[in-house]
Amino acid sequence: MLPGTLAPFPARYLRTLLGRNGAILLGLLSAACIADEHTQAVGQWFEALDESRTRWEATAHNNYRFQIRTTAFEGWPTPWYQVEVRNGEVMSVVPLPDPRRQSTRAESPPLPGADLTIPGLFEFVEVTLREQPWQVLALGFDSAYAYPSHILIDRSRQPESTTVGALNGVVHSLRAFEPL
């Protein structure tokens, strides 16, 4: 699987974000088919993870900035944060202004407690795939720099689950990577 692409299984799950009809259609799919496709997708994601991590490590970027956002499925708009890394250490995590947002809700940074360097994000993806593969619905990597560009996680899915109901999860997205 090439970095930046999605396996067929997650694409079907993304349809559920479009509404109830998508979820109903997914519920009608064969449980064996879904389980088999997800197992194949997880295997492809591990291959893409290894390939992308190798490509990233070959670039030897230690100074860079990027934007990251964590969006919950319940649809609450969340801000993008700019992360700046120098000598492999996070120097700042700053929320970016968005004039479309008119919220007084206090925001917490994306992935609290996580290492927000690119190697730290590779580790986050690997641990999630290894410990809760059934919760990962989509995963992608940037085609130019090979960093993890997004991961869609459904925290409500259980290992034995073969259908999709109400999604309860998050999408972690990265964009605007810039070497410094």
C-alpha positions as CSV (number, residue, x, y, z in Angstrom):
1,M,0.0,0.0,0.0
2,L,1.3,3.4,-0.9
3,P,1.6,6.1,1.8
4,G,-1.2,8.6,1.6
5,T,-3.8,6.0,0.5
6,L,-6.6,4.4,2.4
7,A,-7.6,0.7,2.4
8,P,-11.1,-0.1,1.1
9,F,-12.4,-0.9,4.6
10,P,-11.9,2.5,6.2
11,A,-13.4,4.3,3.1
12,R,-16.7,2.4,3.8
13,Y,-16.5,3.5,7.5
14,L,-16.0,7.1,6.4
15,R,-19.4,7.0,4.7
16,T,-21.0,6.7,8.2
17,L,-20.0,10.2,8.8
18,L,-22.4,11.2,6.1
19,G,-25.4,10.1,8.1
20,R,-27.7,7.4,9.3
21,N,-28.1,5.7,5.9
22,G,-24.4,5.0,5.6
23,A,-24.5,3.4,9.1
24,I,-27.5,1.3,8.2
25,L,-25.9,0.1,5.0
26,L,-22.7,-0.8,6.9
27,G,-24.8,-2.7,9.4
28,L,-26.1,-4.9,6.7
29,L,-22.7,-6.0,5.5
30,S,-21.5,-9.5,6.3
31,A,-19.7,-9.7,9.6
32,A,-17.1,-12.1,8.2
33,C,-16.4,-9.9,5.3
34,I,-15.9,-6.9,7.5
35,A,-13.7,-8.7,10.0
36,D,-11.6,-10.1,7.2
37,E,-11.2,-6.8,5.4
38,H,-10.3,-5.0,8.7
39,T,-7.6,-7.7,9.4
40,Q,-6.2,-7.0,5.9
41,A,-6.4,-3.3,6.4
42,V,-4.5,-3.5,9.7
43,G,-1.8,-5.5,8.0
44,Q,-1.5,-3.0,5.2
45,W,-1.4,-0.1,7.8
46,F,1.5,-1.8,9.6
47,E,3.4,-2.1,6.3
48,A,2.7,1.5,5.4
49,L,3.7,2.6,8.9
50,D,7.1,0.8,8.6
51,E,7.7,2.1,5.1
52,S,6.7,5.7,6.1
53,R,8.8,5.7,9.3
54,T,11.8,4.5,7.3
55,R,11.3,7.3,4.7
56,W,10.8,9.8,7.5
57,E,14.0,8.7,9.3
58,A,16.0,8.9,6.1
59,T,15.2,12.7,5.8
60,A,16.7,13.4,9.2
61,H,14.4,16.4,9.9
62,N,15.0,17.6,13.5
63,N,13.7,21.2,13.0
64,Y,10.2,21.6,11.6
65,R,6.7,22.9,12.2
66,F,3.3,21.5,11.4
67,Q,-0.4,21.9,12.3
68,I,-2.4,19.3,14.2
69,R,-6.1,19.1,15.1
70,T,-8.1,16.5,17.0
71,T,-11.8,16.5,16.0
72,A,-14.4,14.5,18.0
73,F,-17.2,12.7,16.1
74,E,-19.8,14.7,17.9
75,G,-18.8,17.5,15.6
76,W,-17.6,20.2,18.0
77,P,-15.3,22.4,16.0
78,T,-11.7,22.2,17.3
79,P,-8.9,24.6,16.5
80,W,-5.7,23.8,14.6
81,Y,-2.5,24.0,16.7
82,Q,0.9,24.9,15.3
83,V,3.6,22.7,16.7
84,E,7.2,23.8,16.4
85,V,10.0,21.3,16.9
86,R,13.7,22.2,17.3
87,N,16.5,19.7,17.7
88,G,13.9,17.0,18.0
89,E,12.2,18.7,21.0
90,V,8.7,20.4,21.0
91,M,9.3,24.1,21.5
92,S,5.7,25.3,21.3
93,V,2.1,24.2,20.8
94,V,0.0,27.3,19.9
95,P,-3.7,27.4,18.9
96,L,-4.2,29.1,15.6
97,P,-6.9,31.8,15.4
98,D,-10.0,30.9,13.4
99,P,-12.5,33.8,12.9
100,R,-15.3,31.3,12.1
101,R,-15.2,29.9,15.6
102,Q,-17.2,31.7,18.2
103,S,-16.7,29.4,21.2
104,T,-15.9,30.2,24.8
105,R,-15.2,26.6,25.5
106,A,-11.7,26.0,26.9
107,E,-9.7,23.9,24.5
108,S,-7.0,21.4,25.4
109,P,-4.1,20.7,23.1
110,P,-4.3,17.7,20.8
111,L,-3.3,14.3,22.1
112,P,-2.7,15.5,25.7
113,G,0.4,13.8,27.2
114,A,1.6,12.6,23.8
115,D,5.0,13.4,22.3
116,L,4.0,15.8,19.5
117,T,7.2,15.3,17.5
118,I,6.8,13.3,14.3
119,P,8.6,10.3,15.8
120,G,6.3,10.6,18.8
121,L,3.3,10.6,16.4
122,F,4.6,7.5,14.7
123,E,4.8,5.9,18.1
124,F,1.2,6.9,18.9
125,V,0.0,5.3,15.7
126,E,2.0,2.1,16.3
127,V,0.8,1.7,19.9
128,T,-2.8,2.3,18.8
129,L,-2.5,-0.2,16.0
130,R,-0.9,-2.8,18.2
131,E,-3.1,-2.4,21.3
132,Q,-6.5,-1.5,19.8
133,P,-6.4,-2.4,16.1
134,W,-10.2,-2.9,16.0
135,Q,-10.7,0.8,16.8
136,V,-8.6,2.2,13.9
137,L,-10.9,2.9,11.0
138,A,-8.6,4.9,8.7
139,L,-4.9,5.8,8.5
140,G,-2.9,7.8,6.0
141,F,0.6,9.2,5.5
142,D,1.9,12.3,3.7
143,S,3.2,11.4,0.3
144,A,6.0,14.0,0.3
145,Y,7.4,13.8,3.9
146,A,5.9,10.4,5.0
147,Y,4.6,11.6,8.4
148,P,1.2,10.3,9.7
149,S,-1.3,12.7,8.1
150,H,-4.4,11.3,9.8
151,I,-5.8,8.5,12.0
152,L,-9.5,7.9,12.5
153,I,-10.2,6.1,15.8
154,D,-13.6,4.8,17.1
155,R,-13.2,4.4,20.8
156,S,-16.6,2.7,21.1
157,R,-15.7,-0.3,19.0
158,Q,-14.9,-3.5,20.8
159,P,-12.7,-6.4,19.6
160,E,-15.6,-8.7,18.8
161,S,-17.6,-6.0,17.1
162,T,-18.3,-6.5,13.4
163,T,-20.8,-3.7,12.8
164,V,-20.8,0.0,13.1
165,G,-23.3,1.8,15.2
166,A,-23.0,5.3,16.6
167,L,-19.3,6.3,16.2
168,N,-17.6,7.6,19.3
169,G,-14.2,8.7,18.4
170,V,-11.8,11.2,17.0
171,V,-9.8,12.1,13.9
172,H,-6.3,13.3,14.5
173,S,-5.2,15.3,11.4
174,L,-1.8,16.9,10.5
175,R,-1.2,19.5,7.7
176,A,1.2,22.3,6.7
177,F,4.4,20.5,7.5
178,E,7.4,22.8,6.9
179,P,11.1,21.9,7.5
180,L,13.0,24.7,9.3
